[in-house]
Amino acid sequence: MSVALGLATYFILWWIFLFAILPFGVHRTQEEAGEVIPGSEPSAPDRPRFLKVIGITTVVTTIVFAGFVWLRMSGFGLDDIPFFQPPTGSYAHPS
């Protein structure tokens, strides 16, 4: 795998996991807290934990990416998965 492909894959995985992790831990909205900041959406989080979310996203992405790289380097491919193989030979079709 080239460095460019590795970086592109990591970047895409990072964004996917960011949006998957982002809603976790949002306990209250600004509207529920009663402290809506002027110019912001009332449904915005009361305390957005951006640094924590970025850190968790980076750790999760790094673990998944390391597994992806290990799988690619191991030589494992789709040919190694035992799919259902239809029986061979001629079939007698009932008429």
DSSP file (Angstrom, degrees, kcal/mol; ACC not computed):
  #  RESIDUE AA STRUCTURE BP1 BP2  ACC     N-H-->O    O-->H-N    N-H-->O    O-->H-N    TCO  KAPPA ALPHA  PHI   PSI    X-CA   Y-CA   Z-CA
    1    1 A M              0   0    0      0, 0.0     2,-0.1     0, 0.0    68,-0.0   0.000 360.0 360.0 360.0 133.3    0.0    0.0    0.0
    2    2 A S     >  -     0   0    0      1,-0.1     4,-2.3     4,-0.0     5,-0.1  -0.346 360.0-113.9 -77.6 162.9    1.4    3.4   -0.9
    3    3 A V  H  > S+     0   0    0      1,-0.2     4,-2.8     2,-0.2     5,-0.2   0.891 117.1  53.6 -63.4 -40.2    1.6    6.2    1.6
    4    4 A A  H  > S+     0   0    0      2,-0.2     4,-2.4     1,-0.2    -1,-0.2   0.913 110.0  46.5 -63.4 -42.9   -0.9    8.3   -0.4
    5    5 A L  H  > S+     0   0    0      2,-0.2     4,-2.5     1,-0.2    -1,-0.2   0.902 112.7  50.9 -65.8 -40.1   -3.5    5.4   -0.3
    6    6 A G  H  X S+     0   0    0     -4,-2.3     4,-2.5     2,-0.2    -2,-0.2   0.927 112.3  45.6 -62.5 -45.7   -2.8    4.9    3.4
    7    7 A L  H  X S+     0   0    0     -4,-2.8     4,-2.6     2,-0.2    -2,-0.2   0.905 113.5  49.4 -64.9 -41.6   -3.3    8.6    4.2
    8    8 A A  H  X S+     0   0    0     -4,-2.4     4,-2.3    -5,-0.2    -2,-0.2   0.914 112.4  47.8 -64.3 -42.4   -6.5    8.7    2.1
    9    9 A T  H  X S+     0   0    0     -4,-2.5     4,-2.7     2,-0.2     5,-0.2   0.926 113.0  48.0 -64.1 -44.6   -7.9    5.6    3.8
   10   10 A Y  H  X S+     0   0    0     -4,-2.5     4,-2.7     1,-0.2    -2,-0.2   0.916 111.5  50.9 -61.7 -43.2   -7.1    6.9    7.3
   11   11 A F  H  X S+     0   0    0     -4,-2.6     4,-2.0     2,-0.2    -2,-0.2   0.917 112.4  45.5 -61.4 -45.0   -8.6   10.3    6.4
   12   12 A I  H  X S+     0   0    0     -4,-2.3     4,-2.2     1,-0.2    -2,-0.2   0.930 114.4  48.1 -65.9 -45.3  -11.9    8.7    5.2
   13   13 A L  H  X S+     0   0    0     -4,-2.7     4,-2.7     1,-0.2     5,-0.2   0.900 109.0  55.1 -61.2 -39.9  -12.1    6.4    8.2
   14   14 A W  H  X S+     0   0    0     -4,-2.7     4,-2.2     1,-0.2    -1,-0.2   0.919 109.5  45.7 -60.8 -44.7  -11.4    9.3   10.6
   15   15 A W  H  X S+     0   0    0     -4,-2.0     4,-2.0     2,-0.2    -1,-0.2   0.890 112.2  51.3 -67.5 -38.3  -14.3   11.3    9.2
   16   16 A I  H  X S+     0   0    0     -4,-2.2     4,-1.3     1,-0.2    -2,-0.2   0.946 114.0  43.7 -62.7 -46.8  -16.7    8.3    9.2
   17   17 A F  H  X S+     0   0    0     -4,-2.7     4,-2.3     1,-0.2     5,-0.2   0.831 108.0  60.1 -69.9 -30.3  -15.8    7.5   12.8
   18   18 A L  H  X S+     0   0    0     -4,-2.2     4,-2.2    -5,-0.2    -1,-0.2   0.952 108.8  42.6 -59.0 -49.0  -16.1   11.2   13.8
   19   19 A F  H  < S+     0   0    0     -4,-2.0    -1,-0.2     1,-0.2    -2,-0.2   0.751 114.5  52.0 -72.5 -21.8  -19.7   11.4   12.7
   20   20 A A  H  < S+     0   0    0     -4,-1.3    -1,-0.2    -5,-0.2    -2,-0.2   0.843 117.7  36.7 -77.2 -34.6  -20.4    8.0   14.4
   21   21 A I  H >< S+     0   0    0     -4,-2.3     3,-1.4     1,-0.2    -2,-0.2   0.728  96.4  84.9 -89.5 -24.8  -18.9    9.1   17.7
   22   22 A L  T 3< S+     0   0    0     -4,-2.2    -1,-0.2     1,-0.3    -2,-0.1   0.829  87.3  49.5 -52.2 -44.1  -20.0   12.7   17.7
   23   23 A P  T >  S+     0   0    0      0, 0.0     3,-1.3     0, 0.0    -1,-0.3   0.695  87.4 101.7 -75.4 -14.2  -23.5   12.2   19.2
   24   24 A F  T <  S+     0   0    0     -3,-1.4     3,-0.1     1,-0.2    -3,-0.0  -0.474  85.5  18.7 -71.2 136.5  -22.3   10.1   22.1
   25   25 A G  T 3  S+     0   0    0      1,-0.2     2,-1.0    -2,-0.2    -1,-0.2   0.446  80.2 134.8  87.5   1.0  -22.1   11.9   25.4
   26   26 A V    <   +     0   0    0     -3,-1.3    -1,-0.2     1,-0.2     3,-0.1  -0.736  22.9 167.8 -83.0 105.3  -24.4   14.8   24.5
   27   27 A H        +     0   0    0     -2,-1.0     2,-0.4     1,-0.2    -1,-0.2   0.891  56.5  14.7 -89.3 -43.0  -26.6   15.0   27.6
   28   28 A R        -     0   0    0     19,-0.1    18,-2.5     4,-0.0    19,-0.4  -0.968  63.7-134.9-136.3 150.0  -28.4   18.3   27.2
   29   29 A T  B  >  -A   45   0A   0     -2,-0.4     4,-2.0    16,-0.3     5,-0.2  -0.511  36.2-106.6 -90.3 168.5  -29.1   20.8   24.5
   30   30 A Q  H  >>S+     0   0    0     14,-2.6     5,-1.6    12,-0.4     4,-1.0   0.869 122.3  54.2 -62.2 -35.4  -28.7   24.6   25.1
   31   31 A E  H  45S+     0   0    0     11,-2.2     3,-0.4    13,-0.3    -1,-0.2   0.914 108.6  47.2 -66.0 -42.6  -32.5   24.8   25.1
   32   32 A E  H  45S+     0   0    0     10,-0.3    -1,-0.2     1,-0.2    -2,-0.2   0.849 112.1  50.7 -66.8 -33.8  -32.8   22.2   27.8
   33   33 A A  H  <5S-     0   0    0     -4,-2.0    -1,-0.2     2,-0.1    -2,-0.2   0.673 107.7-128.9 -77.1 -16.7  -30.1   23.9   29.9
   34   34 A G  T  <5S+     0   0    0     -4,-1.0     2,-0.3    -3,-0.4    -3,-0.2   0.647  80.0 105.0  78.8  14.9  -32.0   27.2   29.5
   35   35 A E      < +     0   0    0     -5,-1.6     2,-0.6     7,-0.1    -4,-0.1  -0.609  45.0 176.0-128.5  71.3  -28.8   29.0   28.3
   36   36 A V        -     0   0    0     -2,-0.3    10,-0.0    -5,-0.1     3,-0.0  -0.673  27.8-134.3 -80.5 121.3  -29.2   29.5   24.6
   37   37 A I    >   -     0   0    0     -2,-0.6     3,-2.1     4,-0.2    -2,-0.0  -0.606  32.2-103.9 -74.1 128.8  -26.2   31.5   23.2
   38   38 A P  T 3  S+     0   0    0      0, 0.0     3,-0.1     0, 0.0    -1,-0.1  -0.295 106.2  22.4 -57.3 132.6  -27.5   34.3   20.9
   39   39 A G  T 3  S+     0   0    0      1,-0.4     2,-0.3    -3,-0.0    -2,-0.0   0.385 104.6 101.7  91.7  -1.9  -26.9   33.4   17.3
   40   40 A S  S <  S-     0   0    0     -3,-2.1    -1,-0.4     4,-0.0    -4,-0.0  -0.720  81.2 -95.5-111.3 165.2  -26.7   29.6   17.9
   41   41 A E    >   -     0   0    0     -2,-0.3     3,-2.0     1,-0.1   -11,-0.3  -0.596  26.0-135.1 -77.0 133.3  -29.2   26.9   17.4
   42   42 A P  T 3  S+     0   0    0      0, 0.0   -11,-2.2     0, 0.0   -12,-0.4   0.768 105.1  58.8 -60.7 -24.0  -31.2   26.0   20.5
   43   43 A S  T 3  S+     0   0    0    -13,-0.2     3,-0.1   -14,-0.2    -2,-0.0   0.389  80.5 115.6 -87.6   5.9  -30.7   22.3   19.8
   44   44 A A  S <  S-     0   0    0     -3,-2.0   -14,-2.6     1,-0.1   -13,-0.3  -0.406  81.1 -87.7 -69.8 151.4  -26.8   22.7   19.9
   45   45 A P  B     -A   29   0A   0      0, 0.0   -16,-0.3     0, 0.0    -1,-0.1  -0.262  25.8-135.8 -61.2 146.6  -25.1   20.8   22.7
   46   46 A D  S    S+     0   0    0    -18,-2.5   -17,-0.1     1,-0.3    -2,-0.1   0.925  99.7  15.8 -67.7 -45.8  -24.8   22.6   26.0
   47   47 A R  S    S-     0   0    0    -19,-0.4     2,-0.7     2,-0.0    -1,-0.3  -0.847  78.1-160.9-129.7  95.0  -21.2   21.5   26.4
   48   48 A P        -     0   0    0      0, 0.0     2,-1.6     0, 0.0     3,-0.2  -0.688   7.1-153.5 -75.1 114.8  -19.7   20.3   23.2
   49   49 A R     >  +     0   0    0     -2,-0.7     4,-2.5     1,-0.2     5,-0.2  -0.512  30.0 160.3 -88.8  65.6  -16.6   18.2   24.1
   50   50 A F  H  >  +     0   0    0     -2,-1.6     4,-2.7     1,-0.2     5,-0.2   0.893  69.8  47.9 -62.9 -44.9  -14.7   18.7   20.8
   51   51 A L  H  > S+     0   0    0     -3,-0.2     4,-2.2     1,-0.2    -1,-0.2   0.900 114.0  47.8 -65.2 -38.9  -11.2   17.8   22.1
   52   52 A K  H  > S+     0   0    0      2,-0.2     4,-2.6     1,-0.2    -2,-0.2   0.914 113.1  48.0 -66.3 -42.5  -12.4   14.6   23.8
   53   53 A V  H  X S+     0   0    0     -4,-2.5     4,-2.5     2,-0.2    -2,-0.2   0.902 111.9  49.7 -65.0 -41.6  -14.4   13.6   20.7
   54   54 A I  H  X S+     0   0    0     -4,-2.7     4,-2.2    -5,-0.2    -1,-0.2   0.903 112.3  48.5 -64.2 -41.1  -11.4   14.3   18.4
   55   55 A G  H  X S+     0   0    0     -4,-2.2     4,-2.2    -5,-0.2    -2,-0.2   0.929 113.1  45.7 -64.6 -46.2   -9.2   12.2   20.7
   56   56 A I  H  X S+     0   0    0     -4,-2.6     4,-2.6     1,-0.2     5,-0.2   0.906 112.8  51.8 -63.1 -42.0  -11.6    9.3   20.9
   57   57 A T  H  X S+     0   0    0     -4,-2.5     4,-2.5    -5,-0.2    -1,-0.2   0.905 109.9  49.0 -61.9 -42.0  -12.1    9.4   17.1
   58   58 A T  H  X S+     0   0    0     -4,-2.2     4,-2.3     2,-0.2    -1,-0.2   0.907 112.4  47.5 -65.4 -42.2   -8.3    9.3   16.5
   59   59 A V  H  X S+     0   0    0     -4,-2.2     4,-2.0     2,-0.2    -2,-0.2   0.941 114.9  45.1 -64.9 -47.4   -7.8    6.4   18.9
   60   60 A V  H  X S+     0   0    0     -4,-2.6     4,-2.4     1,-0.2     5,-0.2   0.921 114.6  48.7 -62.9 -44.2  -10.6    4.3   17.3
   61   61 A T  H  X S+     0   0    0     -4,-2.5     4,-2.9    -5,-0.2     5,-0.2   0.896 109.6  52.2 -63.9 -40.0   -9.6    5.2   13.8
   62   62 A T  H  X S+     0   0    0     -4,-2.3     4,-2.3    -5,-0.2    -1,-0.2   0.900 110.7  47.7 -63.6 -40.7   -5.9    4.2   14.5
   63   63 A I  H  X S+     0   0    0     -4,-2.0     4,-1.9     2,-0.2    -2,-0.2   0.935 115.5  44.0 -65.1 -46.8   -7.0    0.8   15.9
   64   64 A V  H  X S+     0   0    0     -4,-2.4     4,-2.2     1,-0.2    -2,-0.2   0.904 114.3  50.3 -65.9 -40.9   -9.3    0.1   12.9
   65   65 A F  H  X S+     0   0    0     -4,-2.9     4,-2.8     2,-0.2     5,-0.2   0.891 107.9  52.9 -65.1 -39.3   -6.7    1.3   10.4
   66   66 A A  H  X S+     0   0    0     -4,-2.3     4,-2.5    -5,-0.2    -1,-0.2   0.901 110.0  48.8 -62.6 -39.7   -4.0   -0.8   12.0
   67   67 A G  H  X S+     0   0    0     -4,-1.9     4,-2.4     2,-0.2    -2,-0.2   0.890 110.9  50.7 -64.3 -39.4   -6.3   -3.8   11.6
   68   68 A F  H  X S+     0   0    0     -4,-2.2     4,-2.3     2,-0.2    -2,-0.2   0.922 111.8  46.4 -63.6 -45.4   -6.9   -2.9    8.0
   69   69 A V  H  X S+     0   0    0     -4,-2.8     4,-2.6     2,-0.2     5,-0.2   0.917 112.2  50.7 -65.2 -42.9   -3.2   -2.6    7.3
   70   70 A W  H  X S+     0   0    0     -4,-2.5     4,-1.6     1,-0.2    -1,-0.2   0.916 110.4  49.9 -59.7 -43.1   -2.5   -5.9    9.0
   71   71 A L  H  X>S+     0   0    0     -4,-2.4     5,-0.8     1,-0.2     4,-0.5   0.902 112.8  46.5 -63.8 -41.1   -5.2   -7.6    7.0
   72   72 A R  H ><5S+     0   0    0     -4,-2.3     3,-0.7     1,-0.2    -2,-0.2   0.887 114.2  47.4 -67.7 -38.7   -3.8   -6.2    3.7
   73   73 A M  H 3<5S+     0   0    0     -4,-2.6    -1,-0.2     1,-0.2    -2,-0.2   0.733 101.5  65.9 -75.4 -21.6   -0.2   -7.2    4.6
   74   74 A S  H 3<5S-     0   0    0     -4,-1.6    -1,-0.2    -5,-0.2    -2,-0.2   0.674 105.7-122.9 -75.5 -15.8   -1.3  -10.7    5.6
   75   75 A G  T <<5 +     0   0    0     -3,-0.7     2,-0.2    -4,-0.5    -3,-0.1   0.500  58.6 150.6  86.8   3.1   -2.3  -11.6    2.1
   76   76 A F      < +     0   0    0     -5,-0.8    -1,-0.3     3,-0.1     2,-0.2  -0.496  17.9 162.9 -70.2 136.0   -5.8  -12.5    3.2
   77   77 A G    >   -     0   0    0     -2,-0.2     3,-1.5    -3,-0.1     4,-0.3  -0.819  55.1 -83.7-143.3-177.8   -8.3  -11.9    0.4
   78   78 A L  G >  S+     0   0    0      1,-0.3     3,-1.2    -2,-0.2    -2,-0.0   0.772 119.9  66.9 -64.3 -25.6  -11.8  -12.8   -0.8
   79   79 A D  G 3  S+     0   0    0      1,-0.2    -1,-0.3     3,-0.1     4,-0.1   0.719  94.3  59.9 -67.4 -19.3  -10.5  -16.0   -2.3
   80   80 A D  G <  S+     0   0    0     -3,-1.5    -1,-0.2     2,-0.1    -2,-0.2   0.578  84.4  91.2 -85.3  -9.9   -9.8  -17.3    1.3
   81   81 A I  S <  S-     0   0    0     -3,-1.2     2,-1.5    -4,-0.3    -3,-0.0  -0.760  80.5-129.8 -88.6 124.0  -13.4  -17.0    2.4
   82   82 A P        -     0   0    0      0, 0.0     2,-0.1     0, 0.0    -2,-0.1  -0.571  33.2-175.0 -78.7  94.2  -15.3  -20.2    1.9
   83   83 A F        -     0   0    0     -2,-1.5     2,-0.3     1,-0.1    -4,-0.0  -0.385  40.4 -79.8 -79.0 164.0  -18.4  -19.1    0.0
   84   84 A F        -     0   0    0     -2,-0.1    -1,-0.1     1,-0.0     0, 0.0  -0.498  47.1-155.2 -65.0 125.7  -21.2  -21.5   -0.8
   85   85 A Q        -     0   0    0     -2,-0.3     3,-0.1    -3,-0.1    -1,-0.0  -0.920  13.8-127.8-106.2 123.5  -20.3  -23.4   -3.9
   86   86 A P        -     0   0    0      0, 0.0     0, 0.0     0, 0.0     0, 0.0  -0.369  37.8 -94.2 -66.1 148.8  -23.1  -24.8   -6.0
   87   87 A P        -     0   0    0      0, 0.0     2,-0.2     0, 0.0     0, 0.0  -0.308  41.0-132.5 -63.3 147.0  -22.8  -28.5   -6.7
   88   88 A T        +     0   0    0     -3,-0.1     2,-0.2     2,-0.0    -3,-0.0  -0.572  58.6  61.7 -97.5 164.2  -21.2  -29.4  -10.0
   89   89 A G  S    S-     0   0    0     -2,-0.2     2,-0.3     2,-0.0     0, 0.0  -0.517  88.6 -48.3 112.3 178.6  -22.4  -31.9  -12.6
   90   90 A S        -     0   0    0     -2,-0.2     2,-0.4     1,-0.0    -2,-0.0  -0.642  49.3-142.2 -90.4 145.6  -25.5  -32.1  -14.7
   91   91 A Y        -     0   0    0     -2,-0.3     2,-0.8     2,-0.0    -2,-0.0  -0.841   8.4-134.9-106.0 141.3  -28.9  -31.7  -13.3
   92   92 A A        -     0   0    0     -2,-0.4    -2,-0.0     0, 0.0     0, 0.0  -0.866  23.3-149.1 -94.3 112.9  -32.0  -33.6  -14.3
   93   93 A H        -     0   0    0     -2,-0.8     2,-0.2     1,-0.0    -2,-0.0  -0.701  14.9-125.6 -84.8 125.7  -34.8  -31.1  -14.7
   94   94 A P              0   0    0      0, 0.0    -1,-0.0     0, 0.0     0, 0.0  -0.470 360.0 360.0 -68.8 140.0  -38.2  -32.6  -13.9
   95   95 A S              0   0    0     -2,-0.2    -2,-0.0     0, 0.0     0, 0.0   0.423 360.0 360.0-107.0 360.0  -40.7  -32.1  -16.7
